[in-house]
Amino acid sequence: MLKAFHGLTFGLIAAVSGLTAQPTAYVGAKLLPVTGDPIENGVMVIDGGKIIAIGSAADVSVPAHAE
């Protein structure tokens, strides 16, 4: 499930991750969505400088070739 997030940190991560040739996965994070409750043990997958998946570890599949 994709959720919108607000903040400079995620924008910077997305910008830097866009420089790699493969997806980057950040796992085990506490995610703070703009609306809704915090997500413990969260996962964010970035590919081509864009967030392509974000949510709990139970809901987000990390690509096998992700860094």
Helices and strands as residue ranges (DSSP letters): H 8-17, E 24-31, E 39-47, E 50-56
